[in-house]
Amino acid sequence: MIAYYINYGVWVMLGAVAVVIEVRALIDAVRRSPDTFTAADKRTKTFWSLLLAAGLFFGYLALPAIPLGPIVLGAGLGGSLFMILAVLPAAIYLADVKPEVARFTRRPPRSSGGW
């Protein structure tokens, strides 16, 4: 019986980490300028935003159902393959697209901090 709870806890932690990765990738993609994606030759901002949003949606569906009082976090649908397929676009974005897009992102000049 204890092995079940350990297995379920590991499954919940992996699902939570996957959802955090998906959220981080989506927020980064939304904050970037559309011009940087085309300058980096990495599809469009709309393409990546929609793909990452779909990955986040399916990642939420794959997250095991966790009752938190009246709220249930996760849907508990799908299995480990479903969770891997959901986090795959975020992993590709963070490993390949983000570094290239970051090269073309303008950074505001730093202020000296003085008056």
ABEGO torsion letter per residue (X at the ends): XAAAAAAAAAAAAAAAAAAAAAAAAAAAAAABBAAAAAAAGBEBAAAAAAAAAAAAAAAAAABBBBBBEABBBEAGBEBAAAAAAAAAAAAAAAAAAAAAAAAABBBBBBBAGBX
